[in-house]
């Protein structure tokens, strides 16, 4: 199955928080989207890996993603090494995305920056024909995405581009709230965490409003680029 956009991130809920609005906007425009989570989020303070997997599937349905896979790397301990790169290369070649969206280049959670580099390196290496991988016994063709963009997470990074997500804001928030174990629940008996505090979702909205305001819309999602962005017309930037 070829995808137009593939979002790859360290933990279930990273995509929802960081770039689900962008996925939804492109889905509505006819793009085929998919999600790959590197880990099950098994080190999370709240919930369990089984529950997170169920929540991730509920979020996938809300987002209309064609596929969602989990590579089951070790939460907190995966590395940017050959073994992890090969598994990612296999997935990239399997879905042949034109665009990859991934974790922030640097963030509060060390997994985010490490995943960012691992995924970026794997996207490049996936284009090298002499790296051999197989899927279902068949040799895979080399494939390199045309662009990799990094969404902005907890720590504020100046974006290189901002996507208007105003029309899909409510659906984005619904996908985030699918992770009931992770975010604020007044009836929960589990420990309070950085993202389960009552004001965390207000922070998410505030960040989206700030990005949106900077381009003259209500809500936006920001990204950093790996290479220069080119357009054929200045009117494409309006």
DAPEVEN-V427696 format. One record per pair of residues at least 6 apart in sequence whose ideal C-beta (glycine too) atoms are under 7 Angstrom apart, sorted by the first residue. I is the first residue (numbers start at 1). GAP is how many residues later the second one is. If there is no record, write none. Layout:
# DAPEVEN-V427696
i={I & I}
gap={GAP & GAP}
This chain:
# DAPEVEN-V427696
i={1 & 1 & 1 & 2 & 2 & 3 & 3 & 3 & 3 & 3 & 3 & 3 & 4 & 4 & 4 & 4 & 4 & 4 & 4 & 5 & 5 & 5 & 5 & 5 & 5 & 5 & 6 & 6 & 6 & 6 & 6 & 7 & 7 & 7 & 7 & 7 & 8 & 8 & 8 & 8 & 9 & 9 & 9 & 9 & 9 & 9 & 10 & 10 & 10 & 10 & 10 & 10 & 11 & 11 & 11 & 11 & 12 & 12 & 12 & 12 & 12 & 13 & 13 & 14 & 15 & 16 & 16 & 16 & 17 & 17 & 17 & 18 & 18 & 18 & 19 & 19 & 19 & 20 & 20 & 20 & 21 & 21 & 21 & 21 & 21 & 21 & 21 & 22 & 22 & 22 & 22 & 23 & 23 & 24 & 24 & 24 & 24 & 25 & 25 & 25 & 26 & 27 & 27 & 32 & 33 & 33 & 34 & 34 & 34 & 34 & 34 & 35 & 35 & 35 & 36 & 36 & 36 & 37 & 37 & 38 & 38 & 38 & 38 & 39 & 39 & 39 & 39 & 39 & 40 & 40 & 40 & 40 & 40 & 40 & 41 & 41 & 41 & 42 & 42 & 43 & 43 & 44 & 44 & 45 & 45 & 46 & 46 & 46 & 46 & 46 & 46 & 47 & 47 & 51 & 52 & 53 & 55 & 55 & 55 & 55 & 56 & 57 & 58 & 59 & 59 & 59 & 60 & 62 & 62 & 62 & 62 & 63 & 69 & 71 & 71 & 73 & 76 & 78 & 80 & 80 & 80 & 80 & 84 & 85 & 85 & 85 & 85 & 86 & 88 & 88 & 88 & 89 & 89 & 89 & 89 & 89 & 90 & 90 & 90 & 92 & 92 & 92 & 92 & 93 & 93 & 93 & 93 & 93 & 94 & 96 & 97 & 98 & 98 & 99 & 99 & 99 & 99 & 100 & 100 & 100 & 100 & 101 & 101 & 102 & 102 & 102 & 102 & 102 & 103 & 103 & 103 & 103 & 103 & 104 & 104 & 104 & 104 & 104 & 104 & 104 & 104 & 105 & 105 & 105 & 105 & 106 & 106 & 107 & 107 & 107 & 107 & 108 & 108 & 112 & 116 & 120 & 120 & 123 & 123 & 123 & 124 & 125 & 126 & 126 & 126 & 127 & 127 & 127 & 128 & 129 & 132 & 133 & 134 & 148 & 149 & 149 & 150 & 150 & 151 & 151 & 152 & 152 & 152 & 157 & 159 & 159 & 159 & 159 & 160 & 160 & 160 & 161 & 161 & 161 & 162 & 162 & 162 & 162 & 162 & 162 & 163 & 163 & 164 & 164 & 164 & 164 & 165 & 165 & 165 & 165 & 166 & 166 & 166 & 166 & 169 & 176 & 177 & 182 & 182 & 183 & 183 & 183 & 183 & 184 & 184 & 184 & 184 & 184 & 208 & 208 & 208 & 209 & 209 & 211 & 211 & 211 & 212 & 212 & 212 & 231}
gap={65 & 66 & 94 & 93 & 94 & 29 & 30 & 31 & 63 & 92 & 93 & 94 & 22 & 27 & 28 & 29 & 93 & 94 & 95 & 18 & 21 & 26 & 28 & 92 & 94 & 96 & 28 & 30 & 89 & 91 & 94 & 8 & 12 & 16 & 28 & 94 & 28 & 92 & 94 & 111 & 6 & 28 & 29 & 93 & 94 & 106 & 28 & 29 & 93 & 101 & 102 & 105 & 26 & 28 & 30 & 100 & 25 & 29 & 40 & 43 & 44 & 166 & 169 & 89 & 20 & 43 & 159 & 160 & 136 & 159 & 187 & 133 & 134 & 135 & 82 & 132 & 202 & 43 & 152 & 155 & 142 & 144 & 147 & 148 & 151 & 198 & 200 & 79 & 141 & 143 & 199 & 10 & 40 & 39 & 144 & 147 & 148 & 138 & 140 & 143 & 7 & 6 & 37 & 34 & 32 & 33 & 31 & 32 & 33 & 34 & 61 & 25 & 30 & 33 & 33 & 35 & 55 & 19 & 33 & 33 & 35 & 40 & 77 & 33 & 34 & 35 & 36 & 39 & 9 & 12 & 13 & 30 & 32 & 35 & 8 & 11 & 34 & 7 & 33 & 32 & 33 & 8 & 138 & 146 & 148 & 135 & 136 & 144 & 145 & 147 & 150 & 134 & 135 & 130 & 129 & 17 & 123 & 124 & 125 & 126 & 12 & 11 & 120 & 116 & 119 & 120 & 8 & 109 & 112 & 113 & 116 & 112 & 22 & 16 & 20 & 11 & 35 & 6 & 34 & 37 & 38 & 41 & 34 & 33 & 36 & 37 & 40 & 47 & 30 & 31 & 34 & 33 & 36 & 37 & 42 & 44 & 43 & 45 & 50 & 30 & 31 & 34 & 51 & 33 & 40 & 47 & 48 & 50 & 41 & 47 & 48 & 47 & 48 & 46 & 47 & 48 & 50 & 19 & 23 & 45 & 48 & 48 & 50 & 13 & 14 & 17 & 46 & 48 & 9 & 12 & 13 & 47 & 50 & 8 & 9 & 12 & 46 & 47 & 48 & 49 & 53 & 8 & 11 & 45 & 119 & 7 & 49 & 6 & 46 & 47 & 48 & 46 & 47 & 41 & 34 & 28 & 106 & 21 & 22 & 25 & 20 & 6 & 16 & 17 & 18 & 15 & 16 & 17 & 14 & 13 & 7 & 7 & 6 & 78 & 74 & 76 & 73 & 74 & 70 & 72 & 7 & 70 & 71 & 67 & 52 & 63 & 64 & 65 & 63 & 64 & 65 & 62 & 64 & 68 & 49 & 52 & 53 & 58 & 59 & 60 & 57 & 58 & 48 & 51 & 53 & 56 & 7 & 54 & 55 & 56 & 46 & 51 & 52 & 53 & 50 & 7 & 6 & 13 & 14 & 12 & 13 & 17 & 18 & 12 & 13 & 14 & 16 & 17 & 11 & 12 & 13 & 9 & 10 & 9 & 10 & 11 & 6 & 7 & 8 & 6}
